């Protein structure tokens, strides 16, 4: 009489392998969700800092507009300098102002109009960040 091999352990091994693979996929999903969360936090912080810079620049433009409203056309340059703006050019009268926060910057350039019409025109409104610098401080074995 031949003996038949027992197949009782096969389903148990199959269930264990399925559980291990599901656990591995679960860990990978959690790691992916965490990295997405950290990226979203960085994006939120960058947007918040940008909005703070925008607010400061808008307030500065508002103060300049109020100062220009009370100044004569000949005194536009002095009124702008008194508000902390830098005169870039006298003819046409161009002023600029930089607003900074850590490594984020915003530059506003305005063309002041001494004639009829609006008192200023926005020439540029640029935001930028400092260049990324790699850290070369790691001591890596060079193979020698």
Helices and strands as residue ranges (DSSP letters): H 10-69, G 73-75, H 76-82, E 86-89, E 94-101, E 104-112, E 120-129
